[in-house]
Amino acid sequence: MKKPKFRIGSRASRLAMVQTSMVQCWLEKHCPGFEVEVIKISTEGDRKLGISLGELSGPGAFVKELEQALLEGRIDIAVHSLKDMTIKLPEGLMIGAVLERDDPRDVLVTRGFKFDELPLGSMIGTDSPRRAVQLLNLRPDLKVQTLRGNVETRIGRVTEGVIDGAVLAAAGLRRLGREEAITGYFPESFLPAPGQGAMAIEARQDDLELLEILRSLNHAGTAVAVTAERGFLAAMGGGCRAAVGALGTVEDGRLRLRGMFSPDHRHIVSDEIAGDPENAEKLGASLAEKMKTTWNALYPEAAVWK
């Protein structure tokens, strides 16, 4: 008798496949009665590497095609880097599990220079407004160059001397076994994208049997933290292209959420809040409202919320 099958949808990049293989191994171990198949799906963000993400058709450049495959029943689950997911998911879909988070920090990759040692006017590559504004607030002399491509491509631009350095996610380098490329870590104040370092498994809301299986994969502490971060991002009205950073941590039963944002991509407002993990999403929204008030008071000429 043929085994029932789990069909996992994944982007085809090396990092995406490494992340997907983690989920595949877990399913094969804990669901021996099932066959597990990985289906590679090309996304707009992967196909159009030559242009900035801001020029693509809209949010969700790395997830839309996977979500469409889910809705059409061509796959059963989709594995995502959580930071790539839109705040509002398509009707009928939900996050079935959030895996335990890896290192959420951003790191610097150079040809040996620490951040403070970079020569004046060094060219640093990133396609993230959040990273760019934080870089320039630490070192206004730096020049930011748009940089896209997979992890190896971006590291290659540095080693080839095309740019002096690049900002990448620590989690991606760790999962690819490329930690040796890390020149240094940024200060604690340099906040990551909401959800950075976490992986999410998306499924159909009506697939109750599968959702029950996925519950065992869910890491409660990470899920609470990213819920607060995404609540903050939603209240800011931002997506993955917004200059918004957030990091939640759960310690001794309390949720601490730190946030930053820069509506003008020049000035930064940052703050933090702490509270009950049960109110993670509301905590994120509260921090956003607090910081909006701060922004309007500091920069009334550039007020963006009335």
N, C-alpha and C positions, 0 to 999 in steps of 0.2 A: 504493500500500500504506500502511495506517495505521501511524503511528509508535507504538512501545511508549511507555508512559506512566509517569512517576513521580508518585505522588499524595502530596503533603505535607500532613500534618495540622498545624493551627495554631489557637491561640486567636484570637478575633476582635478583641482589643484593638489599638489603633493600634501600641503598642510591639511586641506579638507579631507583627503583620503586617510591621513594619519588619524585625524579626529574621528572619522567615521569608523575606522577599524577598531577603535576603542569600544564603541557601542556594539559593533558586530561581535567582538570577542565576548562581551558580557552576555549578549543574547544567546550566543552559541553555548556558553557555559551554563546559563541558568534556564534556558529553554531548549533542552536537548531534543524535544519532540518536534522542533521546527527546523526547517532549512532557512538559512539566511542568505539573501542575495543583495548585493550592492549595485545600484543603478546610477551611473554617472549622468549628470544633467548640466548642460551648459547654461550659464546665466549671462545676463546683459553685462554685468560688471566684469566678467571674465572675457567676454568677446571683445569688449571695447577698452582694452588696456591702454590705448594710445591717447585717451582723452581724460580730463579731470572728471572725478565722480560727480562734481557739481554740474557738469554738462550732460549727464545722462537723463533719461526720461523722467525720473522721479525717485522717491525713496524706495528702498528694498531692491537695489540693483543686484544684490547677491542672493536674494531669496525668492523673488517673484516666480521664477520658473519652477522652483522646487514646490512652492505652495500650490501652483496650478496643477502640478502632477499629483499632489495629494488630493486636491479637490476632485480631480478626474479619476481617482482610484488607480493610477498607474504605479504609485508607491504607497507604502503603509505609514512610514515615518520619514521625516526629513531631519538631518543633523545640521545644525547651524552654529556658527560663532554668534553668541547671543547679541553682541554689539551690532551685528549686521541687520538684526530684525527690526521691523517697523514697530512703533508703539501700538498701533491698532492692527490686529491681525485680521485676515479675511474671515468673513462670516463662515462658521462651520469648522474653523481650525482653532487649536489651542496649544499651549506649551504643556506637554505631557510630563516632562522632567527637565530639571536643571542639574547638570553634573557638578561635582565638587570643583570649585574654581582653582585654576592654576594662578601663578603670579600675575596680578592685574596691572603691574607697572609698565610704563614706557621706558625704553632704554635707548642709549646712544650707541651707534656703530660708526667708528671712524678708523683711520689707518694708524691708530695708536694714541691719538690725543684725547685726554680727558676733556670734559666740557669746558672747564675754566681755562684749559690750556690751548683751546682752538685759536689760531691766529685771527686777528681782527678781519672782519669781512668774510669769514669762511662761509661756504655755501652748504646749507643743510637741506636735505631732501625730505619732503613729506607732502601728502595731499590732504592733510587734515587741518581745517581752520583752528580746531582746538589745540592741536600740537603747535601750530605756527604761532598763535598769539602768546602761548605760554613760553615758547622759546624766545620770542622777541622781548618779552617782559623781563626775562632773565639776562639776555644778551642782545640789546638793541642794535649792536653792530653787525649781527649776523644777517645773512641773506638767505631767504627761504626759496627753494626751487621745487616746483611740482614734481613729485616722484610717485609713480604707480608701478604695478607689476607684482609678481609673487615675491616671496621672501628672498629667494636666491638672486633674483634679478636686482632687487634693491641693494642687497649686499654687494653684488657685482659692480654696481655703479660707483660704490665707494672704493672698492679695491682697485678698480680700473682708473681711479682718479677723476672721474667725470664730475663728482661732487666730493666735498670734504667729509661729509657725514650724513647719516640718515637716522630718523627716529622710527623705531619699530616696537612692537609689543613683545614683552618678555615671554609671554606664554607661547607665542608662535615659535620663537627661537628655541625654547625649551622642548616643545613637542617635536621639533625637527632635529633635535640633537645638535643645534648650532649655538649653544651658549658661549662657546669660545669667541664668537664674533662680538659679544657685548663688551664695549669699552667702559661703560659706566651707567649708573642709574641716576635718574633725576631726583631733586629734593622731594620730600614728602608732599610739598605744596603743589607739585606738578601732577594734576589729577588725570586719570585715564578716562576713556569713553565709558558711559554707562554700560555695564555688562561685559566690559573687557576682561578676558581671561576665562570667561565662563562659556560652556557649551550648552545648547538647548536642543531638546528633541521635540519636534512639532508633530502633531497627529490630528486626526479628525475627531471632533467632539463626540460623534456617535459611535466611535469604535471603543466601546466600553471595556471589552475584554483586553484589548491591547493597552489601554490607558491604565488598567489595573496592574498589568505586568510592569509598565514603565514606572509606577510609583516606587518600586524598589530601587530605581536608579536615582531618584530625586534626592539631592543633598539639601536638607532643610535650611542650614545656615546660609548657603550660597543663594538659595531661592529667595529668602527673606531680603538679603542684601540687594540683589538685583531688582527685586520688586520696588524697593525704595528708590533705587537709582533711576529706574524707568518711570516711576511716579514723578520724580523731580524733572526728568526730561520732558514728560508729557505736559506738565504744568508750565514749563518754559516755552512750550509750543515748538520744540525743536525735533529734528531728526538726526540721522547720522552725519549730516553736513553742518550741523550747528556747532558753534564754538562753545560747547557745554561739556563739562566733565563732572564726574561724580564717583564716589567710592563709599560703599557701605560695609561696615564690619560689625559682627555680633560678638560681644565680649561680656561675660558674666550676666547673661540674660538681657542685656541692653543693646539696642541697635544705634550705632553711631553713623551718621551720614554726613559726609563732607561734599560740598559742591562748589563749582566755579562756572562762570559764564561771561561772555564778552559779546554783546550785541553789535558793537561797532568793530569787532576784531582788532581792537587797539587797547582799550582799557579792560581790566579784569576786576570783577567783584567775586569774592569767595566768602564762604561762611560754613557753619556746621550746626547740626542739631542732633539730639539724642532722644530716644523714647522706647516705647514698647514695640518689640518686633511684630506683634499682632497687628499693629497699625502702620505697617511699612509703607504702603502706597500713600496714605494720608500724610505720613511724616515727610515723604518726598515732596508732596504738594505744599506742605507748610514751609519747608525750607525755600522752595521756589518763590512763594509769596513774600517771605522775609527778604530775600535777596532782590526781588523786583523793587521793593520799597527802598532798599539801600541804593540801588542803581539810580532811581529817579531823584533821590535826594542828593547824590554825589554829582550826577550829570543831568541836571534839569533841561539843559539845552539839547540833550540827546535822549530824552525820555522816550521809551518805547512802549510803556504800559501806563495807561491812565487810570 
